[in-house]
Amino acid sequence: MLYFHGNAECLTLAEGQMSSIANYCNVSVLGVEYPGYGIYQGNGTSNEEKIKEDAEYVYKFCLHDMGI
């Protein structure tokens, strides 16, 4: 499962939520950070288009590079 945290959070604050989801649903959870939040410096612009682009990139990485 790809997980995007809520507003005004970063992945470190969402770690407990991701762990709960993983345990409850018996799935692996991969947290994806937004540009400008946490350690993702990016260009500092977090908008719908960039978030969708990142989600697609991570999804393809999991499929093609990781073989998941």
N, CA, C and O atoms as a printed pandas DataFrame, in Angstrom:
     atom_number atom_name residue_name chain_id  residue_number  x_coord  y_coord  z_coord
0              1         N          MET        A               1    0.843   -1.155    0.000
1              2        CA          MET        A               1    0.000    0.000    0.000
2              3         C          MET        A               1    0.902    1.235    0.000
3              4         O          MET        A               1    1.851    1.330    0.778
4              5         N          LEU        A               2    0.587    2.165   -0.878
5              6        CA          LEU        A               2    1.263    3.464   -0.846
6              7         C          LEU        A               2    0.471    4.368    0.087
7              8         O          LEU        A               2   -0.754    4.450   -0.007
8              9         N          TYR        A               3    1.173    5.041    0.981
9             10        CA          TYR        A               3    0.530    5.867    1.988
10            11         C          TYR        A               3    1.011    7.307    1.879
11            12         O          TYR        A               3    2.214    7.567    1.922
12            13         N          PHE        A               4    0.089    8.232    1.741
13            14        CA          PHE        A               4    0.392    9.659    1.776
14            15         C          PHE        A               4   -0.215   10.207    3.057
15            16         O          PHE        A               4   -1.416   10.066    3.290
16            17         N          HIS        A               5    0.610   10.831    3.886
17            18        CA          HIS        A               5    0.151   11.316    5.192
18            19         C          HIS        A               5   -0.811   12.488    5.071
19            20         O          HIS        A               5   -0.996   13.055    3.994
20            21         N          GLY        A               6   -1.416   12.836    6.198
21            22        CA          GLY        A               6   -2.378   13.929    6.254
22            23         C          GLY        A               6   -1.715   15.299    6.205
23            24         O          GLY        A               6   -0.489   15.415    6.191
24            25         N          ASN        A               7   -2.532   16.307    6.181
25            26        CA          ASN        A               7   -2.067   17.694    6.105
26            27         C          ASN        A               7   -1.264   18.064    7.349
27            28         O          ASN        A               7   -1.596   17.656    8.462
28            29         N          ALA        A               8   -0.206   18.840    7.143
29            30        CA          ALA        A               8    0.641   19.373    8.220
30            31         C          ALA        A               8    1.358   18.277    9.000
31            32         O          ALA        A               8    1.653   18.468   10.180
32            33         N          GLU        A               9    1.642   17.149    8.385
33            34        CA          GLU        A               9    2.401   16.062    8.995
34            35         C          GLU        A               9    3.643   15.809    8.161
35            36         O          GLU        A               9    3.837   16.412    7.106
36            37         N          CYS        A              10    4.469   14.918    8.645
37            38        CA          CYS        A              10    5.545   14.343    7.846
38            39         C          CYS        A              10    5.523   12.849    8.139
39            40         O          CYS        A              10    4.797   12.402    9.027
40            41         N          LEU        A              11    6.299   12.084    7.411
41            42        CA          LEU        A              11    6.239   10.630    7.571
42            43         C          LEU        A              11    6.610   10.182    8.981
43            44         O          LEU        A              11    6.076    9.185    9.468
44            45         N          THR        A              12    7.510   10.897    9.641
45            46        CA          THR        A              12    7.872   10.480   11.001
46            47         C          THR        A              12    6.679   10.587   11.943
47            48         O          THR        A              12    6.551    9.777   12.861
48            49         N          LEU        A              13    5.808   11.563   11.739
49            50        CA          LEU        A              13    4.607   11.693   12.570
50            51         C          LEU        A              13    3.554   10.648   12.210
51            52         O          LEU        A              13    2.700   10.322   13.035
52            53         N          ALA        A              14    3.605   10.122   10.993
53            54        CA          ALA        A              14    2.607    9.162   10.521
54            55         C          ALA        A              14    3.056    7.713   10.706
55            56         O          ALA        A              14    2.344    6.790   10.309
56            57         N          GLU        A              15    4.220    7.507   11.300
57            58        CA          GLU        A              15    4.763    6.157   11.431
58            59         C          GLU        A              15    3.817    5.217   12.179
59            60         O          GLU        A              15    3.634    4.070   11.771
60            61         N          GLY        A              16    3.227    5.685   13.250
61            62        CA          GLY        A              16    2.296    4.866   14.010
62            63         C          GLY        A              16    1.062    4.488   13.206
63            64         O          GLY        A              16    0.584    3.356   13.274
64            65         N          GLN        A              17    0.554    5.444   12.446
65            66        CA          GLN        A              17   -0.617    5.200   11.600
66            67         C          GLN        A              17   -0.298    4.152   10.532
67            68         O          GLN        A              17   -1.097    3.250   10.282
68            69         N          MET        A              18    0.866    4.275    9.909
69            70        CA          MET        A              18    1.253    3.302    8.881
70            71         C          MET        A              18    1.427    1.918    9.475
71            72         O          MET        A              18    1.041    0.924    8.860
72            73         N          SER        A              19    2.005    1.845   10.667
73            74        CA          SER        A              19    2.190    0.564   11.336
74            75         C          SER        A              19    0.851   -0.072   11.673
75            76         O          SER        A              19    0.674   -1.278   11.501
76            77         N          SER        A              20   -0.089    0.731   12.152
77            78        CA          SER        A              20   -1.424    0.210   12.474
78            79         C          SER        A              20   -2.128   -0.320   11.230
79            80         O          SER        A              20   -2.740   -1.388   11.268
80            81         N          ILE        A              21   -2.042    0.416   10.136
81            82        CA          ILE        A              21   -2.654   -0.028    8.876
82            83         C          ILE        A              21   -2.029   -1.342    8.423
83            84         O          ILE        A              21   -2.734   -2.274    8.035
84            85         N          ALA        A              22   -0.700   -1.408    8.474
85            86        CA          ALA        A              22    0.010   -2.618    8.040
86            87         C          ALA        A              22   -0.423   -3.828    8.856
87            88         O          ALA        A              22   -0.676   -4.899    8.303
88            89         N          ASN        A              23   -0.506   -3.656   10.167
89            90        CA          ASN        A              23   -0.889   -4.772   11.034
90            91         C          ASN        A              23   -2.355   -5.158   10.859
91            92         O          ASN        A              23   -2.679   -6.342   10.764
92            93         N          TYR        A              24   -3.231   -4.172   10.816
93            94        CA          TYR        A              24   -4.661   -4.440   10.706
94            95         C          TYR        A              24   -5.027   -5.087    9.372
95            96         O          TYR        A              24   -5.828   -6.020    9.320
96            97         N          CYS        A              25   -4.427   -4.576    8.291
97            98        CA          CYS        A              25   -4.766   -5.066    6.947
98            99         C          CYS        A              25   -3.842   -6.179    6.464
99           100         O          CYS        A              25   -4.061   -6.756    5.399
100          101         N          ASN        A              26   -2.812   -6.477    7.248
101          102        CA          ASN        A              26   -1.828   -7.493    6.867
102          103         C          ASN        A              26   -1.214   -7.201    5.499
103          104         O          ASN        A              26   -1.165   -8.063    4.621
104          105         N          VAL        A              27   -0.749   -5.965    5.346
105          106        CA          VAL        A              27   -0.113   -5.527    4.106
106          107         C          VAL        A              27    1.178   -4.796    4.438
107          108         O          VAL        A              27    1.397   -4.390    5.579
108          109         N          SER        A              28    2.016   -4.636    3.450
109          110        CA          SER        A              28    3.188   -3.776    3.582
110          111         C          SER        A              28    2.763   -2.362    3.212
111          112         O          SER        A              28    1.975   -2.162    2.287
112          113         N          VAL        A              29    3.288   -1.386    3.939
113          114        CA          VAL        A              29    2.938    0.006    3.698
114          115         C          VAL        A              29    4.216    0.777    3.373
115          116         O          VAL        A              29    5.194    0.729    4.118
116          117         N          LEU        A              30    4.185    1.476    2.263
117          118        CA          LEU        A              30    5.300    2.327    1.860
118          119         C          LEU        A              30    4.826    3.769    1.919
119          120         O          LEU        A              30    3.956    4.178    1.150
120          121         N          GLY        A              31    5.397    4.531    2.830
121          122        CA          GLY        A              31    5.030    5.933    2.983
122          123         C          GLY        A              31    5.730    6.790    1.953
123          124         O          GLY        A              31    6.926    6.630    1.712
124          125         N          VAL        A              32    4.994    7.691    1.348
125          126        CA          VAL        A              32    5.532    8.598    0.333
126          127         C          VAL        A              32    5.415   10.022    0.875
127          128         O          VAL        A              32    4.344   10.445    1.310
128          129         N          GLU        A              33    6.516   10.745    0.844
129          130        CA          GLU        A              33    6.550   12.107    1.367
130          131         C          GLU        A              33    6.185   13.114    0.293
131          132         O          GLU        A              33    6.350   12.859   -0.900
132          133         N          TYR        A              34    5.688   14.258    0.730
133          134        CA          TYR        A              34    5.349   15.350   -0.186
134          135         C          TYR        A              34    6.554   16.261   -0.385
135          136         O          TYR        A              34    7.374   16.406    0.522
136          137         N          PRO        A              35    6.672   16.882   -1.568
137          138        CA          PRO        A              35    7.757   17.840   -1.780
138          139         C          PRO        A              35    7.692   18.965   -0.740
139          140         O          PRO        A              35    6.636   19.543   -0.484
140          141         N          GLY        A              36    8.858   19.257   -0.149
141          142        CA          GLY        A              36    8.927   20.325    0.836
142          143         C          GLY        A              36    8.626   19.885    2.254
143          144         O          GLY        A              36    8.698   20.702    3.172
144          145         N          TYR        A              37    8.289   18.608    2.468
145          146        CA          TYR        A              37    8.005   18.079    3.800
146          147         C          TYR        A              37    9.110   17.098    4.188
147          148         O          TYR        A              37    9.697   16.439    3.330
148          149         N          GLY        A              38    9.386   17.008    5.494
149          150        CA          GLY        A              38   10.354   16.034    5.986
150          151         C          GLY        A              38   11.677   16.141    5.266
151          152         O          GLY        A              38   12.223   17.233    5.107
152          153         N          ILE        A              39   12.198   14.994    4.826
153          154        CA          ILE        A              39   13.509   14.979    4.163
154          155         C          ILE        A              39   13.418   15.200    2.655
155          156         O          ILE        A              39   14.447   15.281    1.984
156          157         N          TYR        A              40   12.211   15.297    2.116
157          158        CA          TYR        A              40   12.023   15.500    0.672
158          159         C          TYR        A              40   12.118   16.996    0.375
159          160         O          TYR        A              40   11.146   17.738    0.517
160          161         N          GLN        A              41   13.292   17.412   -0.034
161          162        CA          GLN        A              41   13.493   18.824   -0.328
162          163         C          GLN        A              41   12.777   19.232   -1.602
163          164         O          GLN        A              41   12.074   20.243   -1.632
164          165         N          GLY        A              42   12.957   18.441   -2.659
165          166        CA          GLY        A              42   12.300   18.751   -3.937
166          167         C          GLY        A              42   12.458   20.210   -4.303
167          168         O          GLY        A              42   13.488   20.826   -4.028
168          169         N          ASN        A              43   11.450   20.747   -4.914
169          170        CA          ASN        A              43   11.484   22.169   -5.245
170          171         C          ASN        A              43   10.609   22.965   -4.278
171          172         O          ASN        A              43   10.369   24.155   -4.481
172          173         N          GLY        A              44   10.140   22.301   -3.235
173          174        CA          GLY        A              44    9.340   22.977   -2.229
174          175         C          GLY        A              44    7.895   23.197   -2.618
175          176         O          GLY        A              44    7.118   23.741   -1.833
176          177         N          THR        A              45    7.522   22.780   -3.819
177          178        CA          THR        A              45    6.153   22.979   -4.276
178          179         C          THR        A              45    5.401   21.659   -4.200
179          180         O          THR        A              45    5.721   20.705   -4.909
180          181         N          SER        A              46    4.414   21.618   -3.342
181          182        CA          SER        A              46    3.585   20.429   -3.205
182          183         C          SER        A              46    2.215   20.746   -3.788
183          184         O          SER        A              46    1.427   21.481   -3.193
184          185         N          ASN        A              47    1.942   20.180   -4.961
185          186        CA          ASN        A              47    0.642   20.404   -5.589
186          187         C          ASN        A              47    0.110   19.074   -6.114
187          188         O          ASN        A              47    0.831   18.077   -6.153
188          189         N          GLU        A              48   -1.134   19.073   -6.508
189          190        CA          GLU        A              48   -1.784   17.835   -6.934
190          191         C          GLU        A              48   -1.033   17.145   -8.067
191          192         O          GLU        A              48   -0.859   15.927   -8.036
192          193         N          GLU        A              49   -0.595   17.889   -9.047
193          194        CA          GLU        A              49    0.103   17.297  -10.196
194          195         C          GLU        A              49    1.397   16.616   -9.760
195          196         O          GLU        A              49    1.680   15.498  -10.191
196          197         N          LYS        A              50    2.187   17.276   -8.913
197          198        CA          LYS        A              50    3.459   16.716   -8.463
198          199         C          LYS        A              50    3.225   15.488   -7.590
199          200         O          LYS        A              50    3.967   14.510   -7.692
200          201         N          ILE        A              51    2.213   15.524   -6.740
201          202        CA          ILE        A              51    1.915   14.379   -5.876
202          203         C          ILE        A              51    1.502   13.164   -6.716
203          204         O          ILE        A              51    1.947   12.047   -6.453
204          205         N          LYS        A              52    0.666   13.379   -7.710
205          206        CA          LYS        A              52    0.273   12.282   -8.603
206          207         C          LYS        A              52    1.471   11.744   -9.370
207          208         O          LYS        A              52    1.598   10.533   -9.550
208          209         N          GLU        A              53    2.345   12.628   -9.820
209          210        CA          GLU        A              53    3.553   12.216  -10.531
210          211         C          GLU        A              53    4.439   11.362   -9.625
211          212         O          GLU        A              53    4.950   10.327  -10.052
212          213         N          ASP        A              54    4.620   11.790   -8.387
213          214        CA          ASP        A              54    5.430   11.022   -7.441
214          215         C          ASP        A              54    4.802    9.661   -7.158
215          216         O          ASP        A              54    5.508    8.654   -7.107
216          217         N          ALA        A              55    3.479    9.621   -6.973
217          218        CA          ALA        A              55    2.788    8.360   -6.706
218          219         C          ALA        A              55    2.989    7.389   -7.867
219          220         O          ALA        A              55    3.257    6.208   -7.650
220          221         N          GLU        A              56    2.865    7.873   -9.070
221          222        CA          GLU        A              56    3.066    7.032  -10.259
222          223         C          GLU        A              56    4.505    6.527  -10.333
223          224         O          GLU        A              56    4.745    5.366  -10.664
224          225         N          TYR        A              57    5.446    7.392  -10.027
225          226        CA          TYR        A              57    6.867    7.013  -10.056
226          227         C          TYR        A              57    7.150    5.907   -9.032
227          228         O          TYR        A              57    7.793    4.909   -9.355
228          229         N          VAL        A              58    6.669    6.089   -7.804
229          230        CA          VAL        A              58    6.904    5.097   -6.755
230          231         C          VAL        A              58    6.205    3.779   -7.099
231          232         O          VAL        A              58    6.770    2.705   -6.894
232          233         N          TYR        A              59    4.987    3.859   -7.617
233          234        CA          TYR        A              59    4.253    2.653   -8.013
234          235         C          TYR        A              59    5.017    1.876   -9.089
235          236         O          TYR        A              59    5.168    0.659   -8.994
236          237         N          LYS        A              60    5.492    2.586  -10.106
237          238        CA          LYS        A              60    6.262    1.930  -11.178
238          239         C          LYS        A              60    7.569    1.368  -10.646
239          240         O          LYS        A              60    7.997    0.297  -11.077
240          241         N          PHE        A              61    8.218    2.074   -9.710
241          242        CA          PHE        A              61    9.443    1.576   -9.096
242          243         C          PHE        A              61    9.175    0.244   -8.398
243          244         O          PHE        A              61    9.944   -0.705   -8.551
244          245         N          CYS        A              62    8.091    0.173   -7.638
245          246        CA          CYS        A              62    7.743   -1.064   -6.941
246          247         C          CYS        A              62    7.483   -2.203   -7.918
247          248         O          CYS        A              62    7.924   -3.331   -7.697
248          249         N          LEU        A              63    6.769   -1.908   -8.994
249          250        CA          LEU        A              63    6.453   -2.943   -9.981
250          251         C          LEU        A              63    7.672   -3.404  -10.764
251          252         O          LEU        A              63    7.966   -4.598  -10.823
252          253         N          HIS        A              64    8.371   -2.463  -11.356
253          254        CA          HIS        A              64    9.428   -2.801  -12.309
254          255         C          HIS        A              64   10.790   -3.026  -11.668
255          256         O          HIS        A              64   11.484   -3.976  -12.030
256          257         N          ASP        A              65   11.182   -2.194  -10.746
257          258        CA          ASP        A              65   12.516   -2.308  -10.165
258          259         C          ASP        A              65   12.556   -3.308   -9.005
259          260         O          ASP        A              65   13.517   -4.065   -8.863
260          261         N          MET        A              66   11.510   -3.303   -8.181
261          262        CA          MET        A              66   11.473   -4.183   -7.013
262          263         C          MET        A              66   10.770   -5.511   -7.308
263          264         O          MET        A              66   10.899   -6.465   -6.542
264          265         N          GLY        A              67   10.028   -5.572   -8.418
265          266        CA          GLY        A              67    9.341   -6.805   -8.783
266          267         C          GLY        A              67    8.182   -7.162   -7.852
267          268         O          GLY        A              67    7.860   -8.337   -7.673
268          269         N          ILE        A              68    7.568   -6.157   -7.272
269          270        CA          ILE        A              68    6.452   -6.393   -6.351
270          271         C          ILE        A              68    5.147   -6.348   -7.126
271          272         O          ILE        A              68    4.077   -6.522   -6.543
